[in-house]
Amino acid sequence: MNTPFWPLVALLADGLAHDVQTLANTLNKKIPQLNAAWQDMPAHIQNLLRQQNGVWQLTKTLALIPEHIFNNCACQYGFNPRLLVQTTSTNTILLEQVRHLPADTPPQICLAYEQTAGRGRQDKAWKNRIGECLMFSLSWSFLRPQAELGGLALVVALAVAQTLRELGVAAQIKWPNDLMLDNSKLGGILIETIPRQKQQTTAVIGIGLNFSIPDQIGTATAIQSLLPQAQVTQIFQGILARLAQYLPRFNQNGLNPFLADYNSLHRDQGKMVHLLADGSSIAEGTVSGIAASGALLLQTASGERSFVTGEISLRPGAAQNQLKEAGSKRYLLLDAGNSKLKWAWVENGCILSYGKAAYYDLQPLTQDWAQHGTGVQRIIGCAVCGKARQQQIANILPSPVTWLPSMPEALGIYNHYRNPAEHGADRWFNVIGSRRYSRHACVVVSCGTAVTVDALTDDNHYLGGSILPGFHLMKEALSRRTANLNRPLGKPYAFATTTPNAMASGIMDAVCGAIVLMHARLQQKAGAGKPVDIIITGGGANKVAQALPNTFVLDNRIEIVDNLVIYGLLNWVEYA
């Protein structure tokens, strides 16, 4: 990022109200400079700002820590701090730094707002947009040889999971060190080591947590979906405090003192799992515990066996159940809407890339198939476009398409539509997709050719909702049925003083009014004090979010999500 104003975003990242003059004084800038700088922010951050009566406030918290707070927290626990706005990978930066420092150097910590080449276990990429992930790496020197650090990743995972649980996020651990919420990933840990003389080893410990849902991560969840007002500084400080206790204890006593606590948070403890290496199943059995070395203990048909970390992947359930899903490892998801087709290429539960095209020219899909279609075993879609266009799509694809309808129940969500067969499949998969972004009651809004406003309770009952014309349909109705209104739309204003602006204002007020009304109904059903979130998708999502009443936006969590139908399909394919 080239802008010098990231300190401004970090100050606002707590989601609280800030006097703009105080912000300007803190940064030694003028208010017009702050206004100008904000126009250069990425869209996903720029749209969060609300300004009223000299007060600036973001509509949600971000995973950004002001530098002075980061420095104070790091120093409090004995770390030398380094904060980077953008870097390749904090682990890479810290490894290079530590290699040139003596082993007795105080521990270092490096935090980045954005990583362009973040890494996870088994060289998997860690994708993020600025403000969405908490990412930092720290170093620690152990009076142990490299071979005795097998349990370190488990101790770090335990520290992070316990911190999150204290704050209300029921995190679990998937062996060895993935942070999970059921089957959805919250974060991960990457440890790389540097051998020293005299049986010493310096470890660089990388921690990445999804604060809000990162873009293009297939089976992920995020802290904000459970704690909308979560403060990343509180999470960071809690993790550091625990690590400052646990790392010296691990250095002295190894993994043994932590095993009972680890097993209590181990998601698969006592459950049937199977292990894979290079995509092939190598063992199946019931998890009986963790060895002092950090190895997984598995009770198999031939007795208890132990497995160390490395290139092994763990999957819940019996292997035969997974083998039935072997055809799902690489697939194409289709969202066939009224006006255009959207798609996503998926491999092993992760979205590789997206595409879209108008029905009159589906050539981009043909070109995409030539690039990504090799090895695709299934094509799964959701369609509201009619049979003729479904056939048009099928004609250019070399494999048949499975079109999924709305269902009476899926993934624990119960459909209360009187006749699910007449319920739009896009609305159903929007609802299923919303569970990646919120575990609360939520209003799910889609702004497309039509606008749909649907209600989902916190205990997974889809109650139904409303359908109203989209922006273009309302405009066409005014143009065709009303004299003197066949003119371009203006912009929505609170008090419009021209006819084009009045038309735009009326159309936007209709959509926003439907959302506010549905939210009030669902809030009444949920009960006072319970959060009701708003998930908005579709081409008009940003415009709608900006037009909602300011107090409504600040009092509620609003999430804008592209391709929500695709995420609903992905949830169904992965977990149904």
C-alpha positions as CSV (number, residue, x, y, z in Angstrom):
1,M,0.0,0.0,0.0
2,N,1.4,3.4,-1.0
3,T,-0.9,5.6,1.1
4,P,0.7,7.1,4.2
5,F,-2.7,7.1,6.0
6,W,-2.9,3.5,7.2
7,P,-2.3,4.8,10.8
8,L,-5.7,6.5,10.3
9,V,-7.4,3.2,9.5
10,A,-5.7,1.5,12.4
11,L,-7.1,4.2,14.8
12,L,-10.6,3.7,13.4
13,A,-10.3,-0.1,13.4
14,D,-11.9,-0.4,16.9
15,G,-15.3,0.5,15.4
16,L,-15.8,3.3,18.0
17,A,-16.7,6.9,17.4
18,H,-13.8,9.2,16.9
19,D,-13.7,13.0,16.7
20,V,-12.2,13.8,13.3
21,Q,-10.3,16.8,14.6
22,T,-8.7,14.6,17.2
23,L,-7.7,12.1,14.5
24,A,-6.2,14.9,12.4
25,N,-4.2,16.2,15.4
26,T,-3.0,12.7,16.3
27,L,-1.7,12.1,12.8
28,N,-0.4,15.7,12.4
29,K,-2.7,16.2,9.3
30,K,-5.5,18.4,8.3
31,I,-9.1,17.2,8.0
32,P,-9.2,17.7,4.1
33,Q,-6.1,15.5,3.9
34,L,-7.9,12.8,5.8
35,N,-10.9,13.1,3.5
36,A,-8.7,12.9,0.4
37,A,-6.8,9.9,1.7
38,W,-10.0,8.0,2.4
39,Q,-10.9,8.1,-1.3
40,D,-7.7,6.0,-2.0
41,M,-8.7,3.2,0.4
42,P,-9.7,-0.2,-1.0
43,A,-13.4,-0.4,-1.6
44,H,-14.0,-3.0,1.2
45,I,-12.6,-0.5,3.7
46,Q,-13.8,2.7,2.1
47,N,-17.4,1.7,2.3
48,L,-17.3,1.1,6.0
49,L,-16.9,4.8,7.0
50,R,-19.8,6.8,8.4
51,Q,-19.3,10.5,9.0
52,Q,-21.7,12.6,11.0
53,N,-21.3,15.9,12.9
54,G,-17.6,15.7,12.9
55,V,-17.5,12.1,14.1
56,W,-15.9,9.3,12.1
57,Q,-16.8,5.6,12.8
58,L,-16.4,2.3,10.9
59,T,-19.4,0.0,10.7
60,K,-17.4,-2.9,11.9
61,T,-14.0,-3.6,13.6
62,L,-10.9,-4.5,11.6
63,A,-7.9,-6.7,12.2
64,L,-5.6,-3.7,12.5
65,I,-3.7,-2.7,15.6
66,P,-2.3,0.9,16.0
67,E,1.4,0.9,16.0
68,H,1.8,2.4,19.5
69,I,-0.5,-0.2,21.0
70,F,1.3,-3.0,19.2
71,N,4.7,-1.8,20.4
72,N,3.5,-1.4,24.0
73,C,1.9,-4.9,24.1
74,A,4.9,-6.6,22.5
75,C,7.4,-4.9,24.9
76,Q,5.2,-5.7,27.9
77,Y,5.8,-9.4,27.2
78,G,9.5,-9.1,26.3
79,F,9.3,-9.0,22.5
80,N,11.1,-6.6,20.2
81,P,8.3,-5.3,17.9
82,R,8.2,-4.7,14.2
83,L,5.0,-3.6,12.3
84,L,4.7,-3.7,8.5
85,V,1.8,-2.4,6.5
86,Q,2.5,-4.8,3.7
87,T,5.0,-7.6,3.3
88,T,5.5,-11.0,1.6
89,S,5.2,-13.2,4.7
90,T,5.9,-12.3,8.3
91,N,7.5,-15.8,8.8
92,T,9.9,-15.2,5.8
93,I,10.8,-11.7,7.1
94,L,11.4,-12.9,10.7
95,L,13.4,-16.0,9.6
96,E,15.8,-13.9,7.6
97,Q,16.2,-11.5,10.6
98,V,16.7,-14.2,13.2
99,R,19.3,-16.1,11.1
100,H,21.6,-13.1,11.5
101,L,21.0,-12.7,15.3
102,P,22.7,-14.6,18.1
103,A,20.6,-17.3,19.8
104,D,20.4,-15.3,23.1
105,T,18.9,-12.3,21.4
106,P,15.5,-11.3,23.0
107,P,12.5,-12.7,21.1
108,Q,11.2,-10.8,18.1
109,I,7.7,-10.2,16.9
110,C,6.6,-9.0,13.4
111,L,3.0,-8.1,12.6
112,A,1.7,-7.3,9.1
113,Y,-1.6,-5.6,8.0
114,E,-1.3,-7.4,4.7
115,Q,0.7,-10.4,3.4
116,T,1.2,-10.8,-0.4
117,A,2.8,-14.3,-0.1
118,G,1.4,-15.7,3.2
119,R,2.1,-19.4,3.8
120,G,0.5,-22.2,5.8
121,R,1.4,-25.8,6.4
122,Q,2.4,-28.0,3.4
123,D,3.2,-24.8,1.5
124,K,-0.5,-23.8,1.2
125,A,-1.1,-20.1,0.4
126,W,-2.7,-17.9,3.0
127,K,-5.0,-15.4,1.2
128,N,-6.2,-12.1,2.8
129,R,-7.3,-8.6,2.3
130,I,-6.1,-5.8,4.5
131,G,-8.1,-5.7,7.8
132,E,-9.5,-9.2,7.5
133,C,-6.9,-11.3,9.1
134,L,-4.7,-11.1,12.2
135,M,-1.2,-12.2,11.1
136,F,2.0,-12.1,13.0
137,S,5.1,-14.2,13.6
138,L,7.3,-14.4,16.7
139,S,10.6,-16.0,17.5
140,W,11.6,-18.0,20.6
141,S,14.9,-19.8,21.4
142,F,14.7,-23.2,23.1
143,L,17.4,-25.2,24.9
144,R,16.2,-28.2,23.0
145,P,17.3,-29.8,19.8
146,Q,15.1,-29.5,16.7
147,A,13.8,-33.1,17.1
148,E,12.3,-32.3,20.5
149,L,10.1,-29.5,19.3
150,G,7.4,-31.8,17.7
151,G,4.8,-30.7,20.4
152,L,5.5,-26.9,20.0
153,A,2.8,-26.4,17.4
154,L,0.2,-28.1,19.7
155,V,1.1,-25.8,22.6
156,V,0.8,-22.7,20.4
157,A,-2.6,-23.9,19.1
158,L,-3.7,-24.5,22.6
159,A,-2.8,-20.9,23.6
160,V,-4.7,-19.4,20.7
161,A,-7.8,-21.7,21.2
162,Q,-8.0,-20.9,24.9
163,T,-7.7,-17.2,24.3
164,L,-10.6,-17.3,21.7
165,R,-12.8,-19.4,24.0
166,E,-12.3,-16.9,26.9
167,L,-13.7,-14.3,24.5
168,G,-16.7,-16.3,23.5
169,V,-15.5,-18.1,20.3
170,A,-15.9,-21.9,20.9
171,A,-12.7,-22.7,19.0
172,Q,-11.4,-26.3,18.8
173,I,-8.1,-27.7,17.5
174,K,-7.8,-30.0,14.5
175,W,-4.5,-32.0,15.0
176,P,-1.9,-30.8,15.0
177,N,-2.5,-27.0,15.0
178,D,-5.5,-25.8,12.9
179,L,-8.0,-23.6,14.8
180,M,-11.5,-24.8,13.9
181,L,-15.2,-24.1,14.5
182,D,-16.7,-27.5,13.8
183,N,-15.7,-28.1,10.1
184,S,-14.8,-24.5,9.3
185,K,-11.3,-23.2,9.7
186,L,-10.7,-20.2,11.9
187,G,-6.9,-20.0,11.5
188,G,-3.6,-21.8,11.4
189,I,-0.1,-22.0,12.7
190,L,3.2,-22.4,10.8
191,I,6.4,-23.1,12.7
192,E,9.8,-23.1,11.1
193,T,13.0,-23.7,13.0
194,I,16.7,-22.7,12.9
195,P,19.1,-25.2,14.5
196,R,21.8,-23.6,16.8
197,Q,24.9,-24.9,18.5
198,K,24.8,-26.6,21.9
199,Q,21.4,-28.3,21.4
200,Q,19.6,-25.0,20.9
201,T,16.9,-24.2,18.4
202,T,15.2,-21.0,17.5
203,A,11.6,-21.3,16.3
204,V,9.7,-18.8,14.2
205,I,6.0,-19.2,15.0
206,G,3.5,-17.8,12.5
207,I,-0.1,-17.3,13.5
208,G,-2.9,-16.4,11.2
209,L,-6.5,-15.9,12.3
210,N,-9.5,-15.1,10.1
211,F,-11.0,-12.0,11.7
212,S,-13.6,-11.5,9.0
213,I,-14.1,-14.0,6.1
214,P,-11.1,-13.8,3.7
215,D,-11.8,-13.6,0.0
216,Q,-11.6,-16.9,-1.9
217,I,-11.1,-19.2,1.0
218,G,-13.5,-22.2,0.6
219,T,-14.2,-23.7,4.0
220,A,-13.3,-20.9,6.3
221,T,-15.2,-19.1,9.1
222,A,-14.2,-16.0,11.1
223,I,-14.2,-14.5,14.6
224,Q,-16.5,-11.7,13.6
225,S,-19.2,-14.1,12.5
226,L,-19.5,-15.0,16.2
227,L,-18.4,-11.8,17.9
228,P,-19.4,-8.9,15.6
229,Q,-17.7,-6.3,17.9
230,A,-14.6,-8.3,18.5
231,Q,-11.5,-6.2,19.2
232,V,-8.3,-7.6,17.6
233,T,-6.1,-5.9,20.1
234,Q,-7.8,-7.9,22.9
235,I,-7.3,-11.1,21.0
236,F,-3.6,-10.3,20.2
237,Q,-2.8,-9.3,23.8
238,G,-4.5,-12.5,25.1
239,I,-2.5,-14.7,22.8
240,L,0.8,-13.0,23.7
241,A,0.1,-13.3,27.4
242,R,-0.5,-17.0,27.2
243,L,2.5,-17.7,24.9
244,A,4.7,-15.7,27.3
245,Q,3.7,-18.3,30.0
246,Y,3.5,-21.4,27.9
247,L,6.8,-21.2,25.8
248,P,9.2,-21.2,28.8
249,R,7.1,-24.0,30.4
250,F,7.4,-26.0,27.2
251,N,11.1,-25.3,27.1
252,Q,11.4,-26.7,30.6
253,N,9.0,-29.7,30.5
254,G,7.9,-30.4,26.9
255,L,4.4,-31.2,25.9
256,N,3.3,-33.3,28.9
257,P,1.9,-30.5,31.1
258,F,-0.4,-29.4,28.3
259,L,-1.8,-32.7,27.1
260,A,-4.9,-32.8,29.2
261,D,-5.9,-29.3,28.1
262,Y,-5.1,-30.0,24.5
263,N,-7.1,-33.2,24.4
264,S,-10.1,-31.3,25.9
265,L,-10.1,-29.0,22.9
266,H,-9.1,-31.6,20.3
267,R,-12.1,-31.7,17.9
268,D,-11.6,-35.3,16.9
269,Q,-10.7,-36.8,20.3
270,G,-12.4,-40.2,20.6
271,K,-13.8,-40.0,17.1
272,M,-13.3,-41.9,13.9
273,V,-10.9,-40.3,11.5
274,H,-8.8,-41.2,8.5
275,L,-5.4,-39.9,7.5
276,L,-4.2,-39.1,4.0
277,A,-0.8,-38.6,2.5
278,D,-0.5,-37.3,-1.1
279,G,-4.3,-37.6,-1.4
280,S,-4.3,-41.3,-0.6
281,S,-5.7,-42.8,2.6
282,I,-3.0,-44.3,4.8
283,A,-4.8,-45.2,8.0
284,E,-8.2,-45.2,9.7
285,G,-9.3,-45.5,13.3
286,T,-10.4,-43.8,16.5
287,V,-8.3,-41.0,18.0
288,S,-7.2,-42.2,21.4
289,G,-5.0,-39.2,22.3
290,I,-1.7,-37.3,21.7
291,A,1.7,-38.7,22.5
292,A,4.3,-36.6,24.4
293,S,6.1,-36.1,21.1
294,G,3.0,-34.5,19.6
295,A,2.2,-37.5,17.5
296,L,-1.4,-38.6,16.9
297,L,-2.4,-41.9,18.6
298,L,-4.9,-43.8,16.5
299,Q,-6.6,-47.0,17.5
300,T,-6.8,-49.0,14.3
301,A,-8.0,-52.5,13.5
302,S,-4.4,-53.7,13.9
303,G,-3.9,-51.9,17.3
304,E,-2.7,-48.5,18.3
305,R,-0.4,-46.6,15.9
306,S,1.2,-43.2,16.1
307,F,1.6,-40.7,13.4
308,V,3.8,-37.6,13.3
309,T,2.9,-34.3,11.6
310,G,4.4,-33.3,8.2
311,E,2.6,-34.2,5.0
312,I,-0.2,-36.0,6.7
313,S,-3.7,-34.6,6.5
314,L,-6.5,-35.6,8.9
315,R,-10.2,-36.0,7.8
316,P,-13.1,-36.7,10.1
317,G,-15.2,-39.8,9.5
318,A,-14.5,-43.2,8.0
319,A,-12.5,-43.4,4.8
320,Q,-15.2,-45.0,2.8
321,N,-17.4,-42.0,3.4
322,Q,-14.7,-39.8,2.0
323,L,-14.1,-42.0,-0.9
324,K,-17.7,-41.6,-2.0
325,E,-16.9,-37.9,-2.2
326,A,-13.8,-38.4,-4.3
327,G,-15.5,-37.0,-7.4
328,S,-16.1,-33.7,-5.5
329,K,-12.4,-32.8,-5.1
330,R,-12.4,-30.7,-8.2
331,Y,-15.6,-29.3,-9.5
332,L,-17.4,-26.3,-11.1
333,L,-20.1,-24.4,-9.4
334,L,-22.7,-22.4,-11.4
335,D,-25.0,-19.6,-10.3
336,A,-27.5,-19.2,-13.2
337,G,-29.3,-16.0,-12.4
338,N,-31.9,-14.1,-14.4
339,S,-29.6,-11.8,-16.3
340,K,-26.1,-13.5,-16.1
341,L,-24.2,-16.6,-15.3
342,K,-21.6,-16.7,-12.6
343,W,-19.3,-19.6,-11.8
344,A,-16.4,-20.7,-9.5
345,W,-13.7,-23.4,-10.0
346,V,-13.2,-25.3,-6.8
347,E,-10.4,-27.7,-5.7
348,N,-10.3,-29.5,-2.3
349,G,-12.9,-27.1,-0.9
350,C,-11.1,-23.9,-1.9
351,I,-12.3,-21.5,-4.6
352,L,-9.5,-21.1,-7.2
353,S,-11.2,-18.4,-9.4
354,Y,-14.5,-16.9,-10.4
355,G,-16.0,-16.0,-13.8
356,K,-19.2,-14.4,-15.1
357,A,-20.9,-13.9,-18.5
358,A,-24.1,-12.6,-20.1
359,Y,-26.3,-15.3,-21.7
360,Y,-25.9,-13.9,-25.1
361,D,-22.1,-14.5,-24.9
362,L,-21.0,-17.5,-22.9
363,Q,-17.7,-17.7,-24.6
364,P,-15.8,-16.7,-21.3
365,L,-17.1,-20.0,-19.8
366,T,-15.8,-22.0,-22.7
367,Q,-12.4,-20.3,-22.4
368,D,-12.4,-20.8,-18.7
369,W,-13.1,-24.5,-19.2
370,A,-10.1,-24.8,-21.5
371,Q,-7.9,-23.3,-18.7
372,H,-9.5,-24.9,-15.6
373,G,-11.6,-27.8,-16.7
374,T,-9.0,-30.6,-16.6
375,G,-9.9,-33.0,-13.8
376,V,-13.3,-31.6,-13.0
377,Q,-15.6,-34.5,-12.1
378,R,-18.8,-32.7,-11.1
379,I,-20.6,-29.6,-12.3
380,I,-23.2,-28.4,-9.7
381,G,-25.5,-25.4,-10.2
382,C,-28.3,-23.3,-8.9
383,A,-30.7,-21.9,-11.6
384,V,-33.5,-19.4,-11.7
385,C,-33.0,-18.6,-15.3
386,G,-35.4,-21.0,-16.9
387,K,-35.0,-24.3,-18.8
388,A,-34.0,-22.7,-22.1
389,R,-30.9,-21.0,-20.6
390,Q,-30.1,-24.1,-18.5
391,Q,-29.9,-26.0,-21.8
392,Q,-27.8,-23.3,-23.4
393,I,-25.3,-23.6,-20.5
394,A,-25.4,-27.4,-20.7
395,N,-24.7,-27.3,-24.5
396,I,-21.3,-25.7,-24.1
397,L,-20.1,-27.9,-21.2
398,P,-18.6,-31.4,-21.8
399,S,-20.2,-32.9,-18.7
400,P,-23.8,-32.9,-17.4
401,V,-24.9,-30.2,-14.9
402,T,-26.6,-31.2,-11.6
403,W,-29.1,-28.4,-10.9
404,L,-29.9,-28.2,-7.2
405,P,-33.4,-27.1,-6.2
406,S,-34.5,-25.4,-3.0
407,M,-34.9,-28.2,-0.3
408,P,-37.0,-28.8,2.8
409,E,-33.8,-29.1,4.9
410,A,-30.1,-28.9,4.3
411,L,-27.1,-28.6,6.7
412,G,-29.4,-28.3,9.6
413,I,-31.3,-25.4,8.2
414,Y,-35.1,-26.0,8.0
415,N,-37.1,-24.4,5.2
416,H,-40.5,-23.2,6.2
417,Y,-41.6,-22.3,2.7
418,R,-45.0,-23.9,2.2
419,N,-43.9,-25.5,-1.1
420,P,-40.1,-25.6,-1.4
421,A,-40.4,-26.6,-5.1
422,E,-41.6,-23.1,-5.9
423,H,-39.0,-21.4,-3.7
424,G,-36.2,-19.8,-5.7
425,A,-33.1,-21.9,-5.5
426,D,-31.0,-18.8,-5.4
427,R,-32.7,-17.6,-2.2
428,W,-32.2,-21.0,-0.6
429,F,-28.5,-21.2,-1.4
430,N,-28.0,-17.5,-0.3
431,V,-29.4,-18.6,3.1
432,I,-27.1,-21.6,3.3
433,G,-24.1,-19.4,2.2
434,S,-24.9,-16.8,4.9
435,R,-23.8,-19.3,7.6
436,R,-20.2,-18.7,6.5
437,Y,-20.6,-15.1,7.7
438,S,-23.0,-15.2,10.7
439,R,-24.1,-17.8,13.3
440,H,-26.8,-15.3,14.5
441,A,-30.2,-14.6,13.3
442,C,-29.8,-12.7,10.0
443,V,-31.6,-10.9,7.2
444,V,-30.2,-12.2,3.9
445,V,-30.6,-9.7,1.0
446,S,-29.9,-10.2,-2.7
447,C,-29.9,-7.2,-5.0
448,G,-30.3,-8.5,-8.5
449,T,-32.9,-8.4,-11.2
450,A,-35.3,-8.8,-8.2
451,V,-34.5,-7.9,-4.7
452,T,-35.1,-10.6,-2.1
453,V,-35.2,-10.1,1.7
454,D,-35.2,-13.3,3.7
455,A,-35.1,-14.2,7.4
456,L,-33.0,-16.9,9.1
457,T,-33.3,-17.5,12.9
458,D,-30.3,-18.2,15.1
459,D,-31.4,-21.8,15.5
460,N,-31.5,-22.4,11.7
461,H,-35.1,-21.9,10.8
462,Y,-35.6,-20.2,7.4
463,L,-38.8,-18.3,7.8
464,G,-39.3,-17.0,4.3
465,G,-39.2,-13.4,3.2
466,S,-40.1,-10.8,0.6
467,I,-39.6,-10.3,-3.1
468,L,-39.7,-6.9,-4.8
469,P,-38.6,-5.5,-8.1
470,G,-34.9,-4.7,-8.5
471,F,-33.6,-1.2,-9.4
472,H,-33.9,-1.6,-13.1
473,L,-37.4,-3.2,-12.9
474,M,-38.7,-0.4,-10.8
475,K,-37.2,2.2,-13.2
476,E,-38.8,0.4,-16.2
477,A,-42.2,0.4,-14.5
478,L,-42.0,4.1,-13.8
479,S,-40.8,4.8,-17.4
480,R,-43.6,2.7,-19.0
481,R,-46.5,3.4,-16.8
482,T,-46.1,7.0,-15.7
483,A,-46.1,10.1,-17.9
484,N,-42.9,12.3,-17.9
485,L,-40.8,9.8,-15.9
486,N,-39.1,8.1,-18.9
487,R,-35.7,9.7,-18.0
488,P,-32.3,8.6,-16.6
489,L,-32.2,8.1,-12.8
490,G,-30.4,10.6,-10.7
491,K,-28.9,9.9,-7.2
492,P,-30.8,9.1,-4.0
493,Y,-31.0,12.0,-1.5
494,A,-32.8,12.3,1.8
495,F,-34.8,15.2,0.4
496,A,-34.6,15.0,-3.4
497,T,-35.3,18.3,-5.3
498,T,-35.3,17.0,-8.9
499,T,-37.4,14.4,-10.6
500,P,-34.5,12.1,-11.5
501,N,-33.2,12.2,-8.0
502,A,-36.7,11.7,-6.6
503,M,-37.0,8.6,-8.7
504,A,-33.7,7.2,-7.5
505,S,-34.5,8.1,-3.9
506,G,-37.9,6.3,-4.1
507,I,-36.4,3.2,-5.5
508,M,-33.7,3.0,-2.9
509,D,-36.1,3.9,-0.1
510,A,-38.3,0.9,-1.1
511,V,-35.3,-1.5,-0.9
512,C,-33.9,-0.1,2.3
513,G,-37.4,0.0,3.9
514,A,-38.0,-3.6,3.1
515,I,-34.7,-4.5,4.8
516,V,-35.3,-2.4,7.9
517,L,-38.8,-3.8,8.3
518,M,-37.6,-7.4,7.9
519,H,-34.9,-6.7,10.5
520,A,-37.5,-5.4,12.9
521,R,-39.7,-8.4,12.5
522,L,-36.8,-10.8,13.0
523,Q,-35.5,-8.9,16.0
524,Q,-38.9,-9.2,17.6
525,K,-38.9,-12.9,17.0
526,A,-35.3,-13.3,18.2
527,G,-35.8,-11.3,21.4
528,A,-34.3,-8.2,22.8
529,G,-30.6,-8.1,23.2
530,K,-29.9,-10.9,20.6
531,P,-28.0,-9.7,17.5
532,V,-29.6,-9.8,14.1
533,D,-27.1,-9.5,11.3
534,I,-27.6,-8.3,7.7
535,I,-25.9,-10.1,4.8
536,I,-26.2,-8.3,1.5
537,T,-25.2,-9.7,-1.9
538,G,-25.6,-8.8,-5.6
539,G,-24.6,-6.0,-7.8
540,G,-26.4,-3.3,-5.8
541,A,-25.1,-4.4,-2.4
542,N,-22.7,-1.5,-1.9
543,K,-25.3,1.1,-2.9
544,V,-27.9,-0.3,-0.5
545,A,-25.5,-0.6,2.4
546,Q,-24.5,3.1,2.0
547,A,-28.2,4.2,1.7
548,L,-29.4,2.5,4.9
549,P,-30.0,4.8,7.9
550,N,-26.8,5.7,9.6
551,T,-28.0,4.7,13.1
552,F,-29.2,1.4,11.8
553,V,-25.9,0.7,10.2
554,L,-23.9,1.5,13.4
555,D,-26.3,-0.5,15.6
556,N,-26.1,-3.6,13.5
557,R,-23.6,-5.8,11.8
558,I,-23.8,-5.5,8.0
559,E,-21.7,-7.8,5.8
560,I,-21.4,-7.3,2.0
561,V,-20.6,-10.6,0.3
562,D,-20.0,-11.2,-3.4
563,N,-21.2,-14.5,-4.9
564,L,-23.2,-15.7,-1.9
565,V,-25.0,-18.3,-3.9
566,I,-21.6,-19.8,-4.8
567,Y,-20.7,-20.0,-1.1
568,G,-24.1,-21.7,-0.4
569,L,-23.4,-24.3,-3.1
570,L,-19.9,-24.8,-1.7
571,N,-21.3,-25.4,1.8
572,W,-23.7,-28.0,0.4
573,V,-21.1,-29.8,-1.7
574,E,-18.6,-29.9,1.2
575,Y,-20.9,-30.8,4.1
576,A,-24.2,-32.3,2.9
